Amino acid sequence: MIALPPNVPDGATLEGLLRQACQAAAWRPALYRQLLDSRVLVIVADALAAKNVARPDRVHFVQWKRVDGTAAIPFFSSARTFFEAVPNGAKCLVLDTRQLLELTRGAILHLNPYSEFNLQVMPSDVDAMLRDGSLVVPESFTLASDRQVSFRGVVNPPVPLLDALTLLYSQLAHVRGAYLALVSGFYDDARESLLLGLDIDGDPEPVVRDSGLVIRDTYHGPYDLDIVHLKSGERGLVTYGFEPAFRFFDRRMASVLAAPAAVRSPQ
C-alpha cells in the first residue's frame, strides 16, 4: 500500500470548477479563486535523486517533459488525479497552492496533466495571481466631463462574449444588469469602441476583474472594449447613454439560467 501525506485534499470543489471552466469561460474566475484557496499534491525528487542536485537541502520539484518539448511541474488536486498520472506512486508533498506558486516562480505548472480536464499555469499567470489575486486587472481612467460621447447599438454583437458574460453575471447576485454599446468619442483619434456598462449593487471591482478575464478569453474583435460602472441615482454622460435595448443581462435571467433542464416525457 502506498502511503500518502496527511491532509490530502479531496479536490471535489476544485475539480468541479475545473471541468466547468474547461467547458465555459464564465467559470474561469471562480476556478482561479478556488485554486488559490486550495491544497494540492506536488511530486518531489526522492532522496537518491536529491543527492545529484546542487542544493539537496531544498525541496526539488519533479518536472516532466511535455509533447512540445517544454518542461512543466505537474501538480494534482486529489489522490485520484495523482494516481491517474503516477499509478505506482511517488514521493509527494501537500502544499497550499499559494506556497507552491511562490516556490516555483518562473516555471510552467500543469494541474492534473493526465486528466481530461486540466490547466496549464504560465509564469505570467503565477505572477498575476500572487500579486493581484486575479489574472486580469483592468486599468482605470477618468473621462473628461466635456467630452462628447455618442452611443449606438452593436450591429454584429460578439455572441460568444455576451453568452459568457451572461453566465458569469448569473453567478453574481449583486449584478443587476449589463449593457453593451458601440461608442465614439472615448478616444482622441475618434475611433469607435465597445463599452460594457454594469449596474452593480456594491463594490464593482471584483466584477470588473472577473469580466476582464472573461473578455480576454472570449473576445477577439476589432474594437477596444472598456467597462463602466453605472451608479444608480447619478445623472451622468455615460450612465444615460445606455438605452434599454442595449441591455443583454438583467437579474431576472439568473434564475432561468440556473434552472434544471426540462425533462421530456417519453413519446
C-alpha positions in Angstrom: 0.0 0.0 0.0 1.4 3.4 -1.0 1.4 6.0 1.8 0.1 9.5 1.2 0.9 12.6 3.1 -1.5 13.7 5.8 -4.3 16.1 4.9 -4.6 15.0 1.3 -7.3 17.2 -0.4 -10.3 15.5 -1.9 -10.3 18.1 -4.7 -14.0 17.8 -5.4 -14.8 21.5 -5.5 -11.6 22.4 -7.5 -12.2 19.6 -10.0 -15.8 20.5 -10.4 -14.8 24.1 -11.3 -12.0 22.9 -13.5 -14.5 20.8 -15.5 -16.8 23.8 -15.8 -14.0 26.2 -16.7 -12.7 24.0 -19.5 -16.2 24.0 -21.0 -17.2 27.6 -20.4 -15.0 30.7 -19.9 -17.6 32.2 -17.4 -16.4 29.8 -14.8 -12.7 30.6 -15.0 -12.7 33.5 -12.5 -14.2 31.2 -9.9 -11.7 28.5 -10.8 -8.7 30.7 -10.2 -10.1 31.9 -6.9 -10.7 28.3 -5.7 -7.3 27.3 -6.9 -5.6 29.9 -4.8 -7.5 28.7 -1.8 -6.9 25.0 -2.3 -4.3 22.5 -1.2 -2.6 20.4 -3.9 -0.3 17.5 -4.3 3.1 18.0 -6.0 5.8 15.4 -6.8 9.2 15.9 -5.3 12.5 14.2 -6.0 13.4 11.2 -3.9 16.4 11.1 -1.6 18.6 9.4 -4.2 17.9 12.0 -6.9 18.3 14.8 -4.4 22.0 13.8 -3.9 22.7 14.8 -7.5 21.4 18.3 -7.3 23.3 21.4 -6.2 21.2 22.1 -3.0 19.9 18.7 -1.7 18.7 20.5 1.5 16.0 22.3 -0.5 12.8 20.9 -2.0 13.2 19.8 -5.6 10.0 19.5 -7.6 9.9 17.0 -10.4 9.4 18.4 -13.9 8.0 16.4 -16.8 8.7 17.0 -20.5 5.6 17.8 -22.5 4.8 17.0 -26.1 6.1 20.4 -27.3 9.4 19.7 -25.6 8.9 22.3 -22.7 9.2 21.3 -19.1 6.4 21.7 -16.6 5.9 20.9 -12.9 2.9 18.6 -12.5 0.6 19.1 -9.5 -2.7 17.5 -8.6 -6.0 18.3 -7.0 -6.6 15.0 -5.3 -5.2 11.5 -4.7 -7.3 10.2 -7.6 -5.8 12.6 -10.2 -2.3 11.9 -8.7 -2.6 8.2 -9.2 -4.0 8.6 -12.7 -0.7 10.2 -13.6 1.6 8.1 -11.3 0.0 4.7 -10.9 2.9 3.3 -8.9 3.1 6.4 -6.6 6.0 8.8 -6.0 7.2 11.0 -3.2 4.9 14.0 -2.9 4.0 16.9 -0.7 0.7 18.6 0.1 1.0 22.3 -0.2 -1.2 25.3 -0.2 -1.4 26.5 -3.9 0.0 29.9 -2.9 3.0 28.2 -1.3 3.6 26.2 -4.5 3.3 29.2 -6.7 5.8 31.1 -4.5 8.3 28.2 -4.5 8.1 27.6 -8.3 8.1 31.2 -9.7 9.4 31.2 -13.2 8.4 27.7 -14.0 5.4 26.4 -16.0 2.9 24.4 -13.9 0.3 21.9 -15.1 -2.7 20.9 -12.9 -3.9 17.3 -13.4 -1.9 16.7 -16.6 -3.3 13.2 -17.2 -6.9 14.1 -16.7 -9.5 15.1 -19.3 -9.8 18.5 -17.6 -6.5 20.1 -16.9 -5.0 23.5 -16.6 -1.6 25.0 -17.7 -0.4 27.8 -15.5 2.3 30.0 -17.1 4.8 32.1 -15.2 3.0 35.3 -16.1 -0.2 33.8 -14.7 1.6 32.9 -11.4 2.9 36.5 -11.1 -0.6 37.9 -11.6 -2.3 35.5 -9.2 0.2 36.2 -6.4 0.3 40.0 -7.0 -3.4 40.7 -7.7 -5.3 37.5 -6.9 -6.6 37.6 -10.5 -5.1 37.1 -14.0 -6.6 40.4 -15.3 -6.7 43.7 -13.5 -8.2 46.4 -15.8 -6.7 49.8 -15.8 -9.0 52.6 -14.7 -9.2 56.1 -16.2 -11.4 59.2 -15.8 -13.3 60.5 -18.8 -13.4 64.3 -19.1 -16.9 65.7 -18.5 -16.8 67.9 -21.6 -16.0 65.0 -24.0 -18.8 64.3 -26.5 -19.6 60.6 -26.5 -22.3 59.1 -28.7 -23.9 55.7 -28.2 -25.5 53.3 -30.6 -26.4 49.6 -30.8 -23.9 47.0 -31.8 -24.9 45.7 -35.3 -23.0 42.5 -35.1 -22.7 41.7 -31.4 -19.9 39.4 -30.1 -22.2 36.5 -29.2 -19.6 34.2 -27.5 -18.6 37.2 -25.3 -22.2 38.1 -24.4 -23.1 34.4 -23.7 -20.0 34.1 -21.4 -20.7 37.3 -19.5 -24.4 36.4 -19.1 -23.4 33.1 -17.5 -20.8 34.9 -15.3 -23.3 37.5 -14.1 -25.9 34.9 -13.4 -23.5 33.6 -10.7 -23.1 37.1 -9.1 -26.2 38.2 -7.2 -25.1 41.8 -6.9 -25.0 42.3 -10.7 -28.4 43.8 -11.6 -27.9 44.4 -15.3 -25.4 44.7 -18.1 -25.4 46.7 -21.3 -23.2 46.8 -24.4 -23.0 49.7 -26.8 -20.8 50.9 -29.6 -19.5 54.4 -28.7 -17.5 57.1 -30.4 -15.7 59.9 -28.6 -13.9 57.9 -25.9 -10.5 58.2 -27.7 -8.8 61.2 -29.1 -8.4 59.7 -32.6 -12.2 59.4 -32.8 -12.2 55.6 -33.4 -15.2 53.6 -32.3 -15.0 51.3 -29.3 -17.3 49.0 -27.3 -18.5 50.0 -23.9 -19.7 47.5 -21.3 -22.0 49.1 -18.7 -22.5 47.3 -15.4 -25.3 48.0 -12.9 -23.8 46.6 -9.7 -25.1 46.7 -6.1 -21.9 47.0 -4.1 -18.2 47.0 -4.8 -17.7 46.9 -8.6 -14.0 46.0 -8.5 -14.4 42.1 -8.2 -17.0 42.1 -11.0 -14.8 44.2 -13.3 -11.9 41.9 -12.7 -13.9 38.8 -13.4 -15.3 40.5 -16.5 -11.8 41.4 -17.7 -10.7 37.7 -17.6 -13.8 36.5 -19.5 -13.3 39.3 -22.1 -9.7 38.3 -22.5 -10.6 34.7 -23.2 -13.7 35.2 -25.4 -13.4 38.5 -27.3 -11.1 38.9 -30.3 -13.0 41.5 -32.2 -11.8 44.7 -33.9 -12.8 47.2 -31.2 -11.3 48.2 -27.9 -13.6 47.3 -25.1 -14.0 49.4 -21.9 -16.1 48.8 -18.8 -18.0 51.4 -16.8 -19.9 51.1 -13.5 -23.4 52.6 -13.8 -24.1 54.2 -10.4 -27.8 54.2 -9.6 -29.2 57.7 -8.9 -26.4 59.6 -10.6 -27.0 61.6 -13.7 -24.0 61.4 -15.9 -22.9 61.4 -19.5 -22.1 57.7 -19.7 -24.8 56.4 -17.4 -27.6 57.9 -19.5 -26.1 57.0 -22.9 -27.3 53.4 -22.5 -30.7 52.6 -23.8 -32.9 49.7 -22.6 -32.3 48.0 -26.0 -28.6 47.8 -25.2 -29.2 45.5 -22.2 -28.2 41.9 -22.6 -28.5 40.8 -19.0 -30.8 41.5 -16.1 -31.2 39.8 -12.7 -34.4 38.0 -13.8 -32.3 35.9 -16.3 -30.2 34.4 -13.5 -33.0 32.1 -12.2 -33.7 30.9 -15.7 -30.0 30.0 -16.3 -29.8 28.2 -13.0 -33.0 26.2 -13.6 -32.5 22.5 -14.4 -33.3 21.4 -18.0 -36.9 20.3 -18.5 -37.4 16.6 -18.6 -39.2 15.4 -21.7 -41.9 12.7 -21.4 -41.4 9.6 -23.5 -43.5 9.6 -26.6 
